[in-house]
Amino acid sequence: MISLKKTQQQTRDLINRGFDRHIRLAVTGLSGAGKTALITGMLEQVLNGYDAKQLAFWQVKHSGRLLGSRLIENRDWSIPRFAYEDAVKVLTSAQPSWPSSTRDVSEIRFEIKYQPRSGLAKHLMDERRLVVELVDYPGEWLLDLPLLQTDYGAWSLQQNQLNQQAERSIHFADWYQHAQAQLNKNDVADATLRELAQGYQQALKSAQHAGFYNLQPGRHLLPGQLEGAPVLAFFPWPFSDQRSAQFEHLNRVFERYKEQVIKPFYKHHFQGFNRQVILVDVLTALEQGKARFDELIETLTGLLNSFEYGENALLRRIISPAIDKVALVASKVDHVGPDGQQALNQLLAEMLRRSRQHFQFERIEHELFAVAGIATSKAGRLSDGTVVLDGYLNGNEKVRVGAPFVPTQLPSAEQWQQGFEFPQFVPHFSAADSPLPHIRLDQLLEFLLGDKLK
């Protein structure tokens, strides 16, 4: 019975995709970028969109053609459902807080019912439906996608060079010294290789805690069900000479990691997407300084090379969908004022210049947005023209702060020397505030879904 029901659902999905009534949306971002908050905010607006008053730029709502939205069951019953209700409960509890960070893959689907306004559907149908599928996953696992395009020797050389850079070297120097001493011995036991892999894992976690981004393998940071598995027992070869039995052993583990961990993750969760959000926490990167900011740019550029982009003709939509629309989104913009939000758009454009050139060449539609999935502050202007932000810090402490400065271009040496600091507002909502406030989610929804809701 379950098998029949699943087969029927897959058939409906195939029909919807063929008739352009199905969107599989990848919300892509590194750990801490705000994926869970963005997905929760999108669901808040869509599911409450019929009554929501803050969706002026979502045309299906603004034109009065939105008939309703609802959650529907997952396509794949083996994947946990995104805990939307739990996230809202945490955000609106007596002591509100941000939902827990993502620890595993989850999915959620919703269906939008609307009145068509164009094409043949306008004359033949009173209503039409669009199915949208969203996926949440640990940003740490995303870091491994570029490994599919390299081999163990090249990856080792790249990581060694990266880990020797001034600020990163603090976290890796002791490990390299220990690893080289152990691997210089004539007979290196498997237990020693596992111990070195665990040591490298701790060095990666130390670098992550310090704010670095390009940290591979990502499963060392968040192993999940692979905790202690032999497929994680590898690390960069710490010598330039790669001729040894230990190198060949680690090379085999590296290749198995790609085949048994990265490729299945990519195939099951990314190959079928046809729309994508690239979510970037620009503000945290600015606060952490130039070295981490530059590393974020390089990491994002490498990740975007791992995805498949192209126009979705009918046959390709059914057999092998590719991403045909990309939203480049600066997150957490409720921590700056309106002028700072516009500046973030311009700064993000500079940061992703190389990727945007690729999108332009491949004729992939893309736009830049500055968004807060859940807005925790309100902007205002004093009588003297000063822009201020009202919000809460440390729970119940209500504050008013001046809107911080955001550069419109890559920061100058002088700006890096002065540094950047942004208020860390926290949620302060109740159940009566649902749908929770946002910033520009209606514009994002229109870009991602609007052309399918005509």
Long-range contacts (C-beta under 8 A, 24 or more apart in sequence): 2-77, 6-77, 9-73, 9-75, 10-75, 13-75, 13-131, 14-318, 16-131, 17-317, 17-318, 17-321, 18-314, 18-317, 18-318, 20-317, 20-452, 21-128, 21-129, 21-130, 21-131, 21-452, 22-130, 22-131, 22-132, 22-133, 23-130, 23-131, 23-132, 23-133, 23-274, 23-275, 23-448, 23-449, 23-452, 24-133, 24-135, 24-272, 24-273, 24-274, 24-275, 24-321, 25-132, 25-133, 25-134, 25-135, 25-273, 25-275, 25-276, 25-277, 25-448, 26-135, 26-270, 26-273, 26-275, 26-276, 26-277, 26-307, 26-323, 27-134, 27-135, 27-136, 27-277, 27-279, 28-142, 28-276, 28-277, 28-278, 28-279, 28-303, 28-307, 29-139, 29-142, 29-277, 29-278, 29-279, 29-280, 29-281, 29-331, 30-139, 30-142, 30-143, 30-213, 30-281, 30-296, 30-299, 30-300, 31-101, 31-138, 31-139, 31-140, 31-208, 31-221, 31-222, 32-101, 32-139, 32-281, 32-284, 33-139, 33-279, 33-280, 33-281, 33-331, 34-279, 34-281, 34-331, 34-332, 34-373, 35-102, 35-136, 35-137, 35-139, 35-279, 36-87, 36-99, 36-101, 36-102, 36-136, 37-98, 37-99, 37-331, 37-373, 37-374, 38-277, 38-279, 38-329, 38-331, 38-371, 38-373, 39-82, 39-84, 39-108, 39-134, 39-136, 39-373, 40-84, 40-87, 40-88, 40-91, 40-99, 40-373, 40-374, 40-436, 41-372, 41-373, 41-374, 41-436, 41-438, 41-441, 42-134, 42-373, 42-441, 42-444, 42-445, 43-71, 43-84, 43-108, 43-110, 43-134, 44-88, 44-374, 44-434, 44-435, 44-436, 44-438, 45-435, 45-438, 45-441, 45-442, 45-445, 46-110, 46-112, 46-132, 46-445, 47-71, 47-110, 47-435, 48-434, 48-435, 49-435, 51-435, 52-435, 54-435, 54-437, 54-438, 54-442, 55-441, 55-442, 55-445, 56-442, 57-440, 57-442, 57-443, 57-446, 58-442, 58-445, 58-446, 58-450, 59-446, 59-450, 59-453, 60-112, 60-114, 60-449, 60-450, 60-453, 61-442, 63-117, 65-114, 65-115, 65-116, 65-117, 65-453, 66-112, 66-113, 66-114, 67-113, 67-114, 67-115, 67-127, 68-112, 68-113, 69-110, 69-111, 69-112, 69-113, 70-110, 70-111, 71-108, 71-109, 71-110, 71-111, 72-109, 72-110, 72-111, 72-131, 73-109, 74-107, 74-108, 74-109, 75-107, 75-109, 75-133, 76-107, 79-105, 79-106, 79-107, 80-104, 80-105, 80-106, 80-107, 81-106, 81-107, 81-108, 82-106, 82-107, 82-108, 82-134, 82-135, 82-136, 84-108, 88-434, 88-436, 91-374, 91-427, 91-429, 91-436, 92-427, 92-429, 92-430, 92-431, 92-433, 92-434, 92-436, 95-395, 96-426, 96-427, 96-428, 96-429, 97-426, 97-427, 98-426, 98-427, 101-138, 102-136, 102-137, 102-138, 102-139, 103-138, 103-222, 103-224, 104-137, 104-138, 104-224, 105-135, 105-136, 105-137, 105-138, 105-269, 106-135, 106-136, 106-137, 107-133, 107-134, 107-135, 107-136, 108-133, 108-134, 108-136, 109-133, 109-134, 110-134, 112-449, 112-453, 114-453, 116-454, 117-454, 118-454, 119-454, 130-449, 130-452, 130-453, 132-449, 135-269, 137-269, 138-218, 138-222, 138-224, 140-215, 140-218, 140-219, 140-221, 140-222, 141-218, 141-219, 141-222, 141-265, 142-218, 142-303, 143-214, 143-215, 143-216, 143-217, 143-218, 143-221, 143-299, 143-303, 144-216, 144-217, 144-218, 144-219, 144-261, 144-262, 144-265, 145-262, 145-266, 145-270, 145-303, 145-306, 145-307, 146-216, 146-302, 146-303, 146-305, 146-306, 147-216, 147-217, 147-257, 147-258, 147-262, 148-258, 148-262, 148-263, 148-266, 148-306, 149-305, 149-306, 151-251, 151-254, 152-234, 152-237, 152-247, 152-250, 152-251, 152-254, 152-255, 153-237, 153-242, 153-247, 153-251, 155-216, 155-236, 155-254, 156-236, 156-237, 156-238, 156-242, 157-240, 159-216, 159-236, 160-236, 160-238, 162-214, 163-236, 165-291, 166-291, 167-210, 167-291, 167-292, 168-207, 168-212, 168-291, 170-210, 171-203, 171-206, 171-207, 171-210, 171-212, 172-203, 172-207, 174-203, 175-199, 175-200, 175-202, 175-203, 176-238, 179-235, 179-238, 180-238, 180-239, 183-238, 183-239, 183-244, 183-246, 188-246, 193-233, 193-246, 193-249, 193-250, 194-233, 196-235, 197-232, 197-233, 197-234, 197-235, 199-235, 200-235, 200-236, 201-232, 211-284, 211-288, 211-292, 212-292, 212-295, 213-292, 213-295, 213-296, 213-299, 214-295, 214-298, 214-299, 214-302, 217-257, 219-257, 219-261, 226-261, 231-256, 231-257, 231-260, 231-261, 232-257, 266-306, 270-307, 271-308, 271-320, 272-321, 273-307, 273-321, 273-323, 274-312, 274-317, 274-321, 274-322, 274-323, 274-324, 274-325, 275-323, 275-324, 275-325, 275-326, 275-327, 275-448, 276-307, 276-323, 276-325, 276-326, 276-327, 277-326, 277-327, 277-329, 277-444, 277-448, 278-304, 278-326, 278-327, 278-328, 278-329, 278-352, 279-329, 279-331, 280-328, 280-329, 280-330, 280-331, 280-348, 280-351, 280-352, 281-331, 281-332, 282-330, 282-331, 282-344, 282-347, 282-348, 282-351, 283-330, 283-332, 283-335, 283-336, 283-344, 283-406, 283-420, 283-422, 284-332, 286-406, 286-407, 286-411, 286-420, 286-422, 287-419, 287-420, 287-421, 287-422, 289-416, 289-419, 290-411, 290-416, 293-411, 296-351, 297-351, 297-352, 300-351, 300-352, 300-355, 301-352, 301-354, 301-355, 304-352, 304-355, 304-358, 309-358, 309-359, 309-362, 309-364, 310-362, 310-364, 311-363, 323-364, 324-364, 324-365, 325-364, 325-365, 325-366, 325-447, 325-448, 326-359, 326-364, 326-365, 326-366, 327-366, 327-367, 327-369, 327-444, 327-447, 327-448, 328-352, 328-356, 328-366, 328-367, 328-368, 328-369, 329-368, 329-369, 329-370, 329-371, 329-444, 330-368, 330-369, 330-370, 330-371, 331-371, 331-372, 331-373, 332-372, 333-370, 333-371, 333-372, 333-439, 333-440, 334-372, 334-374, 334-375, 334-376, 334-377, 334-389, 334-391, 334-425, 334-439, 335-377, 335-389, 335-404, 335-422, 335-423, 335-424, 335-425, 336-389, 336-403, 336-404, 336-406, 336-422, 337-379, 337-387, 337-388, 337-389, 337-403, 337-404, 338-379, 338-387, 338-403, 339-387, 339-403, 339-406, 340-403, 340-404, 340-405, 340-406, 341-370, 341-439, 341-440, 342-370, 343-406, 343-407, 343-408, 344-370, 344-406, 345-369, 345-370, 346-408, 346-409, 347-406, 347-407, 347-408, 347-409, 347-410, 350-409, 350-410, 351-410, 367-447, 369-440, 369-443, 369-444, 369-447, 370-439, 370-440, 371-438, 371-439, 371-440, 371-441, 371-443, 371-444, 372-438, 372-439, 372-440, 373-438, 373-441, 374-427, 374-436, 374-437, 374-438, 375-436, 375-437, 375-438, 375-439, 376-425, 376-426, 376-427, 376-428, 377-423, 377-425, 379-403, 389-423, 389-425, 391-423, 391-425, 391-426, 391-428, 392-425, 392-426, 392-427, 392-428, 393-423, 393-424, 393-425, 393-426, 394-426, 395-426, 395-428, 396-428, 398-428, 399-423
